Amino acid sequence: MEETAKKGNGLGIAGFVLGIVAVIFSFIPLMGWLTWILAILALIFGLIGCFGNKKSKGLAVVAVLLAIASVCVNRFYTAPKVANAASQIFKEVVENIDEQKVNEAVQDLQEAVKEAEAAPAE
């Protein structure tokens, strides 16, 4: 009796796994670069899996969709939150600057420059 092995779609499965990981990382702030890398790989593997294997392309199609979803989540959900948090931190820093300390630091710097100019060159 002859055994027939069902041929799978290895690239489609690889793209599917990478797509799932990309979606998970897309919700983590400051991991956008990793999300993009994983999404691009998932998209490539998914597209090759779609066009390479005629019979089993279900996971390959899902890989392409997950890649697109992870980029959208990263771009339109996570990135604006990170930018908003950074702008809030910057705003607080600017609001809490002590002008007197800044002026004292500038005066100290000016005095150091004058002393350096007045010192004889060795």
C-alpha positions as CSV (number, residue, x, y, z in Angstrom):
1,M,0.0,0.0,0.0
2,E,1.3,3.4,-0.9
3,E,1.1,6.3,1.6
4,T,0.4,9.7,0.3
5,A,1.7,12.6,2.3
6,K,-0.4,15.7,2.4
7,K,1.8,18.5,1.3
8,G,1.6,21.4,3.6
9,N,2.4,25.1,3.1
10,G,5.5,25.7,5.2
11,L,5.9,29.3,4.1
12,G,2.2,30.0,4.8
13,I,2.6,28.6,8.3
14,A,5.8,30.6,8.9
15,G,4.1,33.8,7.7
16,F,1.1,33.0,10.0
17,V,3.3,32.6,13.0
18,L,5.3,35.8,12.2
19,G,2.0,37.6,11.7
20,I,0.7,36.6,15.1
21,V,3.9,37.7,16.7
22,A,3.8,41.0,14.8
23,V,0.3,41.7,16.0
24,I,1.3,41.1,19.6
25,F,4.3,43.4,19.3
26,S,2.3,46.1,17.6
27,F,0.5,46.8,20.9
28,I,3.8,47.3,22.8
29,P,5.1,50.9,22.6
30,L,8.6,51.4,21.4
31,M,8.6,48.1,19.6
32,G,7.4,49.5,16.3
33,W,10.7,48.7,14.4
34,L,10.3,45.0,15.4
35,T,6.6,45.0,14.4
36,W,7.5,46.4,10.9
37,I,10.3,43.8,10.4
38,L,8.0,40.9,11.5
39,A,5.1,42.2,9.4
40,I,7.2,42.5,6.3
41,L,8.5,39.0,6.7
42,A,5.0,37.7,7.4
43,L,3.8,39.5,4.2
44,I,6.6,38.0,2.1
45,F,6.1,34.5,3.4
46,G,2.3,34.8,3.1
47,L,2.4,36.0,-0.5
48,I,4.9,33.3,-1.5
49,G,2.7,30.8,0.3
50,C,-0.4,32.1,-1.5
51,F,1.1,31.9,-5.0
52,G,3.4,28.9,-4.5
53,N,1.0,26.3,-3.2
54,K,-2.3,25.8,-5.1
55,K,-4.1,23.7,-2.6
56,S,-3.5,25.0,1.0
57,K,-3.3,28.7,1.1
58,G,-5.6,29.4,4.0
59,L,-2.8,30.2,6.5
60,A,-0.9,32.2,3.9
61,V,-3.9,34.4,3.3
62,V,-4.3,34.9,7.1
63,A,-0.6,35.7,7.3
64,V,-1.0,38.5,4.8
65,L,-4.0,39.9,6.7
66,L,-2.2,39.7,10.1
67,A,0.8,41.5,8.6
68,I,-1.5,44.3,7.4
69,A,-3.3,44.5,10.7
70,S,-0.1,44.7,12.8
71,V,1.1,47.6,10.7
72,C,-2.2,49.4,11.0
73,V,-2.3,48.9,14.8
74,N,1.2,50.1,15.2
75,R,0.7,53.1,12.9
76,F,-2.7,54.3,14.0
77,Y,-3.0,53.1,17.6
78,T,0.4,52.7,19.4
79,A,2.5,55.4,17.6
80,P,0.1,58.3,18.4
81,K,0.0,57.2,22.1
82,V,3.8,57.2,22.3
83,A,4.0,60.6,20.6
84,N,1.3,62.0,22.9
85,A,3.1,60.7,26.0
86,A,6.4,62.2,24.8
87,S,4.8,65.5,24.2
88,Q,3.3,65.5,27.7
89,I,6.7,64.8,29.2
90,F,8.3,67.5,27.2
91,K,5.6,70.0,28.2
92,E,6.1,69.2,31.9
93,V,9.8,69.6,31.6
94,V,9.4,73.0,29.8
95,E,6.9,74.2,32.4
96,N,9.1,73.2,35.3
97,I,12.2,75.0,34.2
98,D,13.5,77.2,37.0
99,E,14.6,80.5,35.3
100,Q,16.8,81.5,38.2
101,K,18.8,78.3,38.0
102,V,19.2,78.7,34.2
103,N,20.3,82.3,34.6
104,E,22.9,81.3,37.3
105,A,24.2,78.5,35.0
106,V,24.6,81.0,32.1
107,Q,26.4,83.4,34.3
108,D,28.7,80.7,35.6
109,L,29.4,79.7,32.0
110,Q,30.2,83.2,31.0
111,E,32.6,83.6,33.9
112,A,34.3,80.4,33.0
113,V,34.7,81.6,29.4
114,K,36.2,84.9,30.6
115,E,38.6,83.1,32.9
116,A,39.7,80.8,30.1
117,E,40.3,83.8,27.8
118,A,42.2,85.7,30.4
119,A,44.4,82.7,31.4
120,P,47.8,82.7,29.6
121,A,48.3,80.1,27.0
122,E,50.8,77.4,28.0
